[in-house]
Amino acid sequence: MRAHVRRGRAERSQVRNLSTPLNSKTSIIIWYTSNMFSIFKQSSWLFMAQAASRIISFFYMIFLANTLQVENFGLYVVALSYFSILSVISEFGINQYFIREVAVNSKRLSTLLASVITLRLIITAAVFILFATAVTILDPSNLRTSIILIAALATLPQGIAVTLDSIFVALRKLPLSALGLLLLSIFTSLVGFSLVYLSFGLIGATIALLFGQILYVLILVLIFLKLKITIKFLVSLMVLREIMGGALPYGLLGILGI
């Protein structure tokens, strides 16, 4: 009788030992599936926003090409190209570093945000001043210089906006990032269409680029305030050095286009 009881206990122990790996594997599969579904769901919002933004931009560019004519539209494209180049240079990998740190430890958001925004503004302002000086000296055309500088000035609000957007990416709130991106495209197109329609022409289209970035910042600030995240508005020299050191590899890769 005792041998029979011991044999029964041994069999139940073997069953438990065999079922444990299966339960562990099942838990891993469930966790992986749920995370993949969450990533796909959030990424789909961003994908749809990017697709909608490109469609809006496509028709907006057709409108500008037909309205501004060849020469002025060419100047607008040149100004837009300078805006894109200066955005990459002034960003210098700071946002990638910021996203990585906050994604790993969300508590770092409160200590890094003020320093990241300050550093972005300092670098962007320095790049803008150097660029504006060079363009003013080297370009004899006052109209072309004005258009290029207005577009370059848009990198200042854009730096703040992209930093705030990085928070949503790091916290895996991609629908908020998608909303901001879509509204940026809509507002820029509406302001540009209105100013060009009111006969402001090339200047109006370029100012729309600047206004669009300013509105983008305001929208993201409102969204960020609704998250009710506590922020320490302190800028530390030690934190600035940490950010520059961590962002340097990303910045070099970004400039090289890798």
C-alpha positions in Angstrom: 0.0 0.0 0.0 2.8 2.4 1.0 4.7 1.5 -2.2 1.6 2.2 -4.2 1.3 5.7 -2.6 4.9 6.5 -3.2 4.6 5.4 -6.8 1.6 7.7 -7.2 3.4 10.7 -5.8 6.4 10.1 -8.0 4.2 9.9 -11.1 2.5 13.2 -10.1 5.9 14.8 -9.6 7.0 13.7 -13.0 3.9 15.1 -14.6 4.5 18.5 -12.9 8.1 18.5 -14.0 7.1 17.8 -17.6 4.3 20.4 -17.6 6.5 23.2 -16.3 8.5 23.7 -19.5 5.4 23.5 -21.5 3.7 26.2 -19.4 6.9 28.3 -19.6 7.0 28.0 -23.4 3.3 28.8 -23.6 3.8 31.9 -21.5 6.6 33.1 -23.7 4.5 32.5 -26.8 1.6 34.4 -25.3 3.9 37.3 -24.2 5.6 37.5 -27.6 2.3 37.4 -29.5 0.7 40.1 -27.4 3.7 42.3 -27.7 3.9 41.8 -31.5 0.2 42.7 -31.8 0.7 45.8 -29.7 3.7 46.9 -31.8 1.8 46.2 -35.0 -1.3 48.1 -33.8 0.7 51.2 -32.8 2.9 51.1 -35.9 -0.2 51.0 -38.1 -1.3 54.3 -36.7 2.0 55.9 -37.6 2.0 54.2 -41.0 -1.5 55.6 -41.8 -0.5 59.1 -40.6 2.6 59.0 -42.8 0.7 57.8 -45.8 -2.0 60.5 -45.3 0.7 63.2 -44.8 2.4 62.3 -48.0 -0.8 62.3 -49.9 -1.6 65.8 -48.6 1.9 67.0 -49.3 1.7 65.6 -52.8 -1.4 67.6 -53.7 0.0 70.6 -51.9 3.2 70.5 -53.9 1.2 70.2 -57.2 -0.8 73.3 -56.1 2.4 75.2 -55.4 4.0 74.1 -58.7 1.0 75.3 -60.7 0.6 78.6 -58.7 4.2 79.7 -58.2 5.5 78.9 -61.6 8.9 77.4 -62.4 11.3 79.9 -61.0 9.6 80.6 -57.7 8.7 76.9 -57.2 12.4 76.1 -57.8 13.4 78.6 -55.0 10.9 77.0 -52.7 12.3 73.5 -53.3 15.8 74.9 -52.6 14.7 76.5 -49.4 13.0 73.2 -48.4 16.2 71.3 -49.1 18.2 73.6 -46.9 15.6 73.1 -44.1 15.9 69.4 -44.3 19.8 69.5 -44.3 19.9 71.9 -41.3 17.4 69.7 -39.4 19.7 66.7 -39.7 22.8 68.6 -38.7 21.2 70.4 -35.7 19.6 67.2 -34.5 23.0 65.4 -34.3 21.6 62.2 -32.8 20.3 63.8 -29.7 16.7 62.5 -30.2 17.9 59.0 -30.9 19.8 59.0 -27.6 16.9 60.5 -25.8 14.5 57.8 -27.2 16.8 55.0 -26.2 17.3 56.3 -22.6 13.6 57.0 -22.0 12.5 53.7 -23.5 14.9 51.8 -21.2 14.0 53.8 -18.1 10.9 56.1 -18.3 12.0 57.8 -15.1 14.8 59.5 -16.9 12.3 61.5 -18.9 11.9 64.0 -16.1 15.6 64.6 -15.7 16.6 64.6 -19.4 13.9 66.6 -21.1 14.9 70.1 -20.1 18.5 69.5 -20.9 17.7 67.9 -24.3 15.5 70.8 -25.3 18.1 73.3 -24.2 20.9 71.5 -26.1 18.8 71.2 -29.2 18.0 75.0 -29.1 21.7 75.9 -28.6 22.9 73.7 -31.4 20.1 74.7 -33.8 20.6 78.4 -33.0 24.4 78.1 -33.6 23.9 76.3 -36.9 21.3 78.9 -38.0 23.6 81.8 -37.2 26.5 80.3 -39.1 24.3 79.4 -42.0 22.6 82.8 -42.1 26.0 84.5 -42.1 27.3 82.4 -44.9 24.1 82.8 -47.0 24.0 86.6 -46.5 27.6 87.0 -47.5 27.7 84.6 -50.4 24.2 85.0 -52.1 23.7 88.3 -53.9 20.0 87.7 -54.4 17.9 89.3 -51.6 14.8 87.4 -52.4 16.6 84.0 -52.4 18.4 84.9 -49.2 15.1 85.8 -47.5 13.4 82.7 -48.6 16.2 80.4 -47.5 16.5 82.1 -44.1 12.8 81.9 -43.4 12.9 78.1 -44.1 16.1 77.7 -42.0 14.4 79.6 -39.1 11.8 76.9 -39.1 14.4 74.5 -37.7 14.1 76.2 -34.3 10.5 75.2 -33.5 11.1 72.0 -35.4 13.8 71.0 -33.0 11.5 71.4 -30.0 8.6 69.6 -31.8 10.8 66.6 -32.7 12.0 66.3 -29.2 8.5 66.2 -27.8 7.5 63.7 -30.4 10.4 61.5 -29.3 8.7 61.3 -25.9 5.7 59.6 -27.5 7.9 57.2 -29.4 9.9 56.3 -26.3 6.8 55.8 -24.2 5.2 53.7 -27.0 2.4 56.1 -27.6 2.7 56.1 -31.4 -0.9 57.1 -32.0 -0.1 60.5 -30.4 3.0 60.8 -32.6 0.8 60.0 -35.6 -1.8 62.6 -34.7 0.9 65.3 -34.4 2.4 64.3 -37.7 -0.9 64.4 -39.5 -1.9 67.8 -38.0 1.5 69.2 -39.0 0.9 68.3 -42.7 -2.7 69.6 -42.6 -1.9 72.9 -40.9 1.2 73.6 -43.2 -0.9 72.9 -46.3 -3.8 75.0 -45.1 -1.7 78.0 -44.1 0.3 77.7 -47.4 -2.8 77.4 -49.5 -4.4 80.5 -47.8 -1.3 82.7 -48.1 -0.6 81.8 -51.7 -4.3 82.3 -52.5 -4.1 85.7 -50.9 -1.3 86.6 -53.3 1.6 86.3 -50.9 3.2 83.9 -53.4 6.6 82.4 -52.6 7.0 84.3 -49.4 3.6 83.0 -48.2 4.5 79.4 -49.0 7.8 79.6 -47.1 6.2 81.4 -44.1 3.6 78.5 -44.0 6.6 76.1 -43.4 7.6 78.2 -40.4 4.0 78.6 -39.1 3.4 74.9 -39.5 6.3 74.0 -37.3 5.2 76.5 -34.6 1.6 75.0 -34.6 3.2 71.6 -34.5 5.0 72.5 -31.3 1.8 73.9 -29.7 -0.1 70.8 -30.5 2.5 68.5 -29.0 2.8 70.7 -25.9 -0.9 70.4 -25.4 -0.8 66.6 -25.9 2.2 66.3 -23.5 0.4 68.3 -20.8 -2.5 65.9 -20.9 -0.1 63.1 -20.0 0.5 64.8 -16.7 4.2 63.8 -16.5 6.3 65.4 -13.8 9.3 67.3 -15.3 12.3 68.8 -13.5 13.1 72.0 -15.3 16.7 71.9 -14.4 19.6 72.0 -16.8 22.8 70.3 -15.6 26.2 70.7 -17.2 26.9 67.1 -16.3 23.7 65.9 -18.0 24.5 68.0 -21.1 27.9 66.3 -21.3 26.2 62.9 -20.9 23.8 63.7 -23.7 26.5 64.9 -26.1 28.6 61.8 -25.4 25.7 59.4 -25.9 24.4 61.3 -29.0 27.8 61.5 -30.8 27.7 58.1 -32.5 24.1 58.6 -33.7 25.0 62.1 -34.9 28.0 61.0 -37.0 25.9 58.2 -38.5 23.1 60.6 -39.3 25.5 63.1 -41.1 27.0 60.3 -43.0 23.5 59.2 -44.1 23.9 55.7 -42.5 
